[in-house]
C-alpha cells in the first residue's frame, strides 16, 4: 500500500481537522448500517432464545394433518404447555421427536449441519428434522383405544369418539387395532387418516407405536402463517365424555 501518496492527498498534517472542537463526526455517530446490524443480531438472538424455551415456529411438510393443518402452514408450538405441571391430553395436536418410536435411533449427523438445520427449523425457515412429527393425541397412559365399533368409530375406554376434525371422506381407520397405552406414553394419529403414517404403522415394532411423553416438543396452539390461515387451535370436544384413566381425562379448550 502506498501510504505516503495517500498522506499527500489528505493534506500536510496527520492530525484530524478539529473544526468546531467536536472532532470528526464519524467518531461520535455509529453508522446506520451498524445500528441495523446490531438490532438484527439482537432480534435474531431473542427469536432463538424464545424458540429454545417458549414458542417455536414449525413448518408443516406433509398433508397428514389436513384439513386441520396444511402443507406450508407455519404453526407456533407452545413448548411450555407441558413443562409447568401439565401433560398431553386427548385431542391435543403436538410436535414430537419420533426417534425410538416412529423411527430408529440414528447416530448424530454432522454437527455443523445439525446446528444450521436446528437454527433454521427454530425460526420456521426449513422443514423439521427427519424424526420430527406433528400428530393428534388419541390415547394417553392407561387408555384402551380400539377400532372400530359397529359404526366405524374409534373408542377410548369403551366410549365412541366422533372425530369431526377428520379429513372429509376418511374413515377413522382402515386398520383394526385394540391397544392399551402404557403409562408415560401416547397413541398418536393424523387427521388425514388415509395419508398419515402414525402409531398404527408401528403396531408390530418395539414400543408398539407408542410415543414417550418426554419426546413431546410442545403443543400446537396457533397457525401463524399464511395470513389467511391465522387461527388458534382448540382441543376438540370429541373426548369430553371419555372416562379418565390417564393424564388426558379432561376435554375442552386450551389457551
Secondary structure, 3 states (H helix, E strand, C coil): CCHHHHHHHHCCCCCCCCCCCCCCHHHCCCCHHHHHHHHHHHHHHHHHHHHHHCEEEEECCCCCCCCCCCCCCEEEEECCCCCCCCCCCCCCEEEEECECCCECCCCCCCHHHHHHHHHHHHECCCCCCCCEEEEEEEECCCCEEEECCCCCCEEECCEEECCCCCCCCCCCCCCCEEEECCCCEEEEECCCHHHCCCHHHHCCCCCCCCEEHHHEEEEEEEEEECHHHCEECCCCHHHCCCCCCCCCCCCCCCC
